[in-house]
């Protein structure tokens, strides 16, 4: 006996001969579920989990900036609540702490390790895939759901970020849940689903601030247009949902803003110790305008570009960004056009049109925001497009494929196959030394698919062969990129999926920063030692760098470059330091007597020492070394009180950004003037308990 699931009224489908689409029962309002569906769903989600968990520990601490915060959260509940970089609670990371909470709870249960930090991220990927699967299944049937899930799982940037510890994984899970809940609210016109969607967006704000709100106009728009309730009731529901967003996001913000600054850690990324400033400045409007006080560089803005790449409609197709996400965007837009034409004058509440419009609007709003934001932009941000793109391919593609008895539809599908193959050729050519035969295979399979789809459908065998050829041609190249991503280690602050590509680092530093493995070292991977000391912290994937202090630092795999200040360039900013056995022994001695065993400029440098020793290390100046935390007077008081044992030279940007505080530079100059330097394990160290 077959099971069934509820479904909203759907677009009547006139399938070609041999096709077997899901059909809504006119009496019960359900879609019949075949016996093979449940095993198929379990199988595709299991394969997604295996893909995202495979070789996971190879990335080690991944982004040490966040891993150090997780470590701090397992040692101190205040650090847990605020998202502090260190257990001494000197400063927070430059994001709200929701994503850290998930990893910290895992690490508290299973112990701090690469696995306990990264497995929750992989499981978030499986959960996101499951939400997409069942959302699409409800309206389009099993085949569309499986296609959607497969496209999502094989998106290169999704495989990257659901195996990494940045906040983007949790953000995409929450936004996907918000979209699914809103669609359910539209189906039922029930407020509770919309309230839950608001809660999901609110916690998305506590994950990555204003980026979560990009989806709000989409959700509000589709609800007010398509929900079945009277218009005034719809508006009332939206206002209630907005209240849910405010409450679910605002409770933590209220605590942070109301607690005296002296009783909590400094808000990292801000210049005034204000979370609201961080929200609307560095992590908010500054990302759009490029005016980000304390950032390491200027915005893009225009064809000439800037530190974060040129802006414009085709930004996400350029350089290495294209290989992260853009493989199926041209096909998605073609299929969207065809699906909307086919749906035509269907009733306003047609469930399939609602889903397609929702996925399309979500995709386009996010794509446009990323294309024109002039502030900090990294290629991995495009993971936010993975779910709406997969949803649009699965839904619009299903509608179009089921109507291929029409000549123009067959032509559209053939054109989509060829356009997708041609774009894959362009993207693969950017990594021409990597699998050079792949683009030929993709073009051949897609050409065969285009020929098959032009044949009028007359049998189930032909239907299966055509669908298989179309999917294989479309997914072969991104799947290869994804498998290459899964097989490589990724670490540092800026990571990308797939092989190395030609050209500059799109969406990242421009002007010759070397591409190294799966992370990036700056043009001075090691931090310079102070006063001619032997070298600063070693960057995991950096190059070699020199700073005006005369020291050098080397990384095992990178190129060479010249640093921009006492920190020896951006290597110390982007990559965590490593700790020699000699330095670990020094820092660990009598560690329990101090709040911080050491202080160093920049969060990544401090994170490496902290993870290597297990003890709190104060990151002077926050991530960029340009936050006024602590002030020179505060640092001097900490030293006088015996709370900091050592100062380790090098790391971060030392206030080397064009804006922001120079306090970190002042602190190092004060240390150099009052304490004796010694070389320990290749770094310059000052004992702050032994003043000259």
N, C-alpha and C positions, 0 to 999 in steps of 0.2 A: 504494500500500500504506500503510495507516494505521499510525502509531506508537502506542505505548502506554506508560503509566507504572505503576509499582507502586502498590498501594493496600492498606490494611489492610481487614479485613472490615467491610462497611458495612451500615447499616440497610436491609433490604429495602424497596423503594419500590413503591407501587402508584399509578402516575401516572394522572391523568385523561386522557381521550381527547385526542389531539393533542399531549400533552406528550412531550418527548424528553429525559428526564434521563439523566445518565451512569449506566451500569449496570456493575457489577463482573462480570467474566468468572469463572464458577464454577471453571474449570479453572486458568487462568493467574493469577488474582488480580489482574488489571489492569483499568483503565478505558480503553476505547477512546478514542483521541484523533482528532478530526476534523481534516481538512486546514486548516480555517479557524482553528483555535485558535492556532497559533504566530503568524500575522500579527496576530490579535486581541490577544494578550498583548503583542507588541512595540508595537502601536499604542497600547494604553492606557497602557503605561509611557512611551512617547515623549510622549504628550499630557500625562502627569503631569510629565515633565521640562520640557516647554515652559511649562506653567503655573507651575511653581516658579521657572523661570529668567527668565521674562518681566519686563522692567522692573526687574531685580534691583538694578542700580546706583543706582536712585533713592533708596535708603535710605542711601547714603553709607557712613559707618562704622557705621551701625546703632547697636548699643550700644557706645559709645566705651570704656566700662569694659573690655570684653573685647578690642576692637580694639587698644587701647593695650597690653594684655598680649601680644597676637599680635605687635605691633611689637617689644616687648621681647624676645620669644622668637626673633625673627629676627636680633637683634643680639647676643644673649648666650646661650650654651648652658646656663648655670646658671639664667637666667631661664626658659628653655625647660623645664627639668626641673621646677622648682618651681612654675611658673605665676606668675611675678612680674609686678607691675603695671608695673615700670620696669626698664630694663636695668641700673640701679645696684643692683638687688636689695634695695631697702629693705623691701618688703612684697609678699605674694602677693595674688591675688584671693581672694575668700571662698569659693571652691570648689576641689576638686581639679582638676588640669590636663588631664585626658584630652581634653576637647573642644577645648582650646587646642592640644594637640599636632597634631590634624588640620589646623586652620587654619594653624598655624605652619609645618608641613611644606609646605602649599600655597603659603604666602607666600614661603618660602625658595626654592621652585622657580620660581614665576611672578612673584615680586616682590610687595611689599606694596601692596595696592589693595583697594578694595571688592569687586571680583570675586573675587580670590584668597581672600578671607575668606568670602564668602557662597556661592560656587559649591559648595564642599564640603557646606554645609548643605542646599542644594537636592538634591544627589546623594544625601544621606542619606535624604531624603524618597522619592526614587525607589527606593532600596534597600529601605526599609521597605515600600513598596507592593509590590515584587516578592516579598518574603518572605511577605506576606499572601496575595498572589495564588497562589503555588505551594503554600502550606500548605493553603489552602481547596480549590484544584483537586484535590489528592491525595485528598480525602475527599468532595467534593461535586460535582465536575465544573466545566466551563468557565463556565457561566452564573453559578454562585454566585461563582466566583473573580473574574469581571469586575465583578459587582455590588459585591463587597467592595472591590475596588480603586477603583472609581468613588466609592463612599461615602467612602472614606478621602481620596482626592485632593481632594474637594469639601468637606471639613470646614473651615470657615473658620479655626479656630485652627491647623490643620495647615498651611494655606497661609501663615499668618503666621509660624510658628516655623521652618518649613523654608526660610524666606527671611530668617532673622534669625540672629544669631550668639550666642545664649544656649546653654547646655549642653543644653537640653531636646531638641533635635533628635537629638543622639547618644544621649542616654539612651533615647528611645523606640525608636530603631533597635536598640540593644542588648537592650532588654527584649523587643521583638518577636522578635528572633533567639532569645532564651532560651526563649520560649514555643514557637516552631517546633521548636527542637531537643528540647525536652522531649516534645512530641507525637511526634516521630520516635523518641525513646527508648522511649516507651510502645508504639509500633507494633512495635519490634524487640526490646524488653527488653534493649537493648545499652547498657553503661555508657558507652561513648565519647561517645554523643550527650548523655547527661546531664552528663558532665564538661564538654563544650563549652558547655552551657547555664550551668553554674556559672561558667565563665570569662567568659561574656557578662555575667552579673550582677555579677561582681567588677569588671569594667571599667566597668559602670554605676555602681558605687560610686565609682570614681575619676572619674566624670563629675559626679554630683550627690549623692553620699553616701547617706544612709539612705533617700532616696526610691526608690532602686533595689531596696531590700529589701522594698518593698510586695508585689512579685510572688512572693517566696519561699514564703509559706504556700500560695499558689495552686499553684505548681509542685510543691511537696512533697506537697500534698494529692492532686492528680490522679494523680501518679505512684504513690503508695502505694495508692490505690484502684483504679486502672485498669491498671497495668502487669501483664504476663503472668507475671513471675517469681514464685517463692515469696515469702511475706511477709518472711522474714528476709533474703532476697537483695535485695528491694526496699529494705529499711531500710539494708542495707549500701551499696547504690548511692547512696542519699540522703546518707549520711554521707561517702562519697567525693566526691560533688558539692559538699557543704558545704566540704570541704577545698579543692576547686578554687576556690570563691568566696573563701575566706580567703587562699589563696596569690596569686590574681590581683589581689586588692585590697590585700593586706597588704604586698607587697614594697615598694611606694612609701611606704606609711605607716611601715613599719619604718625606711626610710632617713631620713625626715623626723624621726622621733622620736629616732633614734640619733645623728644628726649634731648637734653642739653648736649651740646657738642663735646663737652668735657667727659660725658658719661658713655660715649660710644666711639667707635673708630671713625676716622676721617673718611669722607665719601670719595673714593678714588675716581679720577677722571674729571672732577670739578675743581674750580679755582677758589670757591668760596665755602667749601664744606657743605654744600647743599645738594640734596638729591633732586630737587626741582630744577636747579641749574643744570645738573647732569642730564636730566630728562629733556629739557628744551634747548640745551646748548650742544655740548659735545656729542651726545647720543641722540639728539633730536633734530631741530631745524638746521643745526650745523652740518649734519650729514647731507642735507639738501643743498645748502648754500655754499658749503666749503669753508664757512667761517667757524672753525672749531678751535677755540682757545685751548692751548696746551697740546695740540696735535703735532705730530712729527713733520707734517708737510702741508702744503696748500692743496686746494681742490683741483679738479679737472677743469670742467667748464669750457666747452667749446672744442672745436676740431683740433686745436693745438695740444690739448690735453694738459695734464699736470701730473703731480706725484701719483695720483690714483687713476690715471688713464683718461682718455678723451670721453666726453659724454655725447649722447645722440642716440637716435633710434636704433642704430646698428651696433651699439656698444656690446651687447651680449653675444654678438656673433664674431667679435674680433679676437685676435690673439688666442690665448689659451682659454679665455672665458667660453668661447664657442664649444669647445670639447666637453665642458662641464654639463651643459644643459640644452644646447640649441639644436641637437640632431633632428628632433621631430617637431620643432616649432613651425617651420613652413608647412608641413603636412597638416598639423593641427589647425592652422588658419584656413587651409583649403577645405578640410573636412567640416570645420565649423560653418563655413559659408554654404556648403552643400546641404548639411543637416538642417540649417534654418530655412533654406528654400524648400526642402522636402516637407518639413513640418508645416510650413505655410500658414494657413488660417485656422490651425487647430485652436481649440478653446483656450482661454487665458490660463486656466489651471492645468494645462497639459503637463503631466509630471516629467516627461522626458525633455521638453523644451526648458522647463524650469531648471533641471539639473544641468543641461548643456549651457544655458545662459549663466548660471552661477559659476561653473568651472571656468568659462571663458572670461567673465568679468574679473574673477579672482586672478587669473593668469595675466590679463592685460594690465590691470591696475598695478600689480607688482612689477611686471616687466617695465612699464613706463617709469615707475618710481626709480628702479635701479638704473635705467638707461640715462636718466637726466640728473641723478644726485651728484653733486660736485664735490662732496666731502669724501671721507674715508670710504673706500669700496674695495672689497676683496672678491675674487672669483667664487669662493665658496658660499658667498651670500646667496647665490643663485639656487641653492637647495630649496629656497622658499617657493620656487616655481615647479618643483618636481611633482607635488601632489596635484595641483590644478592642471598641469600639462598632461599627466597620466590620465586624470579623470576626463579631460576633453578628448584625448585620443580614443579612449575606450567608449565613451558615450556617443560622440559625433560620428566616430568611425563605424560604430555598430549601425546607427541609423542609415548612413550612406551605403554600407555594404549590403544591407537587407533590401535595398531598392535598386540593386544593380541590374534589374530587368530593364531599366531605362538606359537608353544609349548614352545620354549625357552624364549619367552617374558613372557608367563604366569608364568613360573618357576621363572624368574627374579622378577616379581611383588610379587610373594608369598614369596620369600626370603627377599625382601625389607620389606614386612610387618612384618615378624618374627624378622628380625634384629632390626627394629625400636621398636618393642614391647620389645625385650630383653634389648635394651639400655634404654628404658623408665623404665623398672624394676630396672636397676642399679641406675639410677638417683633418682627414687622415694625411693629406699632403703636408700639413703643417708639422707633422711628426714623421717625415718621409722615411727615416731610417728604421722606424718601428713597424714591423709586419708590413712590408711594402706590397705584398700580394693581396692584402685584405681588401683594399679599395677595388681591385679588379673583381674579386669574388662578389662583393656587395653589388657592384654595377651589373654583373652577369645575372645574379639572382633577381635583382629588381627588374631588369629588363624582361626576364622570363615571367615574372609576376605581372608586369604590365601587359604582356601579350595574353596571358591567361585570363586576366580580368576583362579584357576586351571581348572575349568569347561569351555569348549569351549563356546564362546559367541553365543547365539542363539536367544535372544530376548531383547527387550528394557527393560523389567522388570528386567531380570538378569543383564543387563548392569548397570542399576540404582542401584540395590542392591549391586553389587560388588563395584562400585565407592563409594557408601555411607559407606560401611563397611571399605574399605581401608582408606578413609579420617577420619572416626570416630576413628579407631584404632590409626592412626598416630597423630591426633590432640587432643585427649582427655586429655592426660597428660600435654602437654604444655598449653592447654586451662585452665586446673585447676590451674596450676602455675600462669597464667596470671590473672585469677579472684582473686586469693589470693593476688597478687600484687596490683591490683586495690582496694582491700578492706582494705589495710593497709596504714598507713602514712609513709612517707619517708623523712628523713632530714639528714643533715650533708654532709660531703665531700665524703664519701664512702658509696654507697648504692647498694643493690642487689635486684633482683626480687625473688619472691617465698618465701617459708618457710625457717626456719633455717635448716642448714644441718650439718652433722657430719664432723669432721675434721677441719683443719685450714682454715683460710680465704684465699682461692686461689685467687691469683692476688692482694692481699692486704697485710696488715701487717701480718707477721708470728710470731710465738713464743708466742702464748697465748693471743693475744688481744681478748677480749670477743665480741661475736656476740650479738648485742643488737637490738631487734626489726627489723626495716628496715634500720637503720643507724649503724654506729660503733662508740663506744666510745673507747678511748685508755685506757691503763692501768693507769689511773689517770684521770678519766673523768672530774674532777674539777681541776682548776688551783690552785696552791699553793699560799697562801698569803705570802707576804714578811715579813721577820723579825718576824716570829712566829705569823703572823696575823691570823685571823679566817679562812679563806678559800678563794680560788679564785673564779673565775666565775663558775657558775654551768653549767655543760654540760647537754644538753637536753637528751641525751641518754647514758651518760657516766657511769662510776662507781665512785669509790672514789679514790683519789690520794693524795700522799704526796710528797712534794719536799724538798730539803735541807733547804729551809727557814723555814720549820717547820709548815707551814699551811696545811690545808686539804680542799678538796672540794668534794662535793658529788653530784651525779646525781641520779635521781629517780629510774632508772631501772637497772643499770649496775652492773658489778661485782666489784672486788677490784683489786688494783694494785699499784705499786710504780712508781712515776714519775721519769723522767730522768734528771731533772734540775729544775731551779727556776720556770719553767712553770708548773711543776707538771705532766709531761707526755704529751702524744699526745691528750688527751681529748680536751684541749684548741686549738689544731691544727685542729682537725677534726670536732668539734661541736661548734656552736656559744654559746656565753655567754647569760645568761638571766639577766634581769634588775629588781631589786626589786623596789617597790614603793618609798622607802627611797632614793635609789641611783638615780632613775629617777628625783625625786624632786631636789636633789642636782645638778645634771648635767644640768637640765633645767633652773636653776636660772641664770639670766643674760646671757643666752646662746648667744644672738644676739651680744654680745660684743666681742665674740671670733671667730676666724676662725675654731678652733676645741674645742669642749667642753671638750675633754679628749684625751689622747693618751694611747694606750695599745699595748702590744707585740702580733703580729700575726693578720692576717686579719680576721680570724673567730671570735676571741674574740672581736676585734673592731667592727665587723659587728653586733654582738648581741647588743652591747651598742648603736650603731648607729641606728639600726632598732627600738630598744626599746624607744629611745628618739626622733628620728627624726632629730637629729643634727649630724654634721660631727664629726667623731672620727678618729684620726690618727692611722693607723696600722703600728706600728714600725716593720721594717724588712720584711714587706710584708707577704705573706701567711705562709711561714715556719719560720718567724722571723729571717731569715738569709740573707736578702738583706741589703746592706749598705744604707738604706734609713729610716730616714735622718741620716747624720753623727752626731756625738756627738756635733760638733761645730754648725751645722745647728740647732739641737734641742735646744741647749743653746741660740741661737739667737732668735728662735721662743719664748722661754720662756721669754727672756729679753724684747721682743717686745710685750708681753702680748697677744700672739696669741693662746696659749694653757692654758686652765684653770686647768685641773686635770691630774694626771697620775694614772692609775689604774693598780695595780700590778697583775701579773699572766697572763697566756695566751700564746699561741704560743709555740715555741720550745726554745725561748731565745738564738738563735744561737747554739742550741744543736745538729745540724747536724754535720757530720764529716767534711764537707766543708762549705764554705760560710763565710759571715761576722759575727763578734761577736759584732757589733755595738749596737744591742739591749741590750745586757748584760751590755755594758759600760754605756748606757743611764740609765738603771735601777739603776746601782751602783751609778751613779752621783746623781740621784734623791734621793736615800736613804740617801746619805751623806749630802744633803743640804736642805731637806724638811722634815717636820714632817708627820708621818703616822697616819691615823685614820681609824677606821673600820666603814663602812657605808653599811648597808644591806648585811653583810657577806663578803664584799670584802675590801681589803686594798687600801686606796685612799690617794694621796698626793696632796695638794693644791699648784700648781706651782706659784700662785700669793702671797704666804706667805712664803718666804724663812726664814730658821732658822737664 
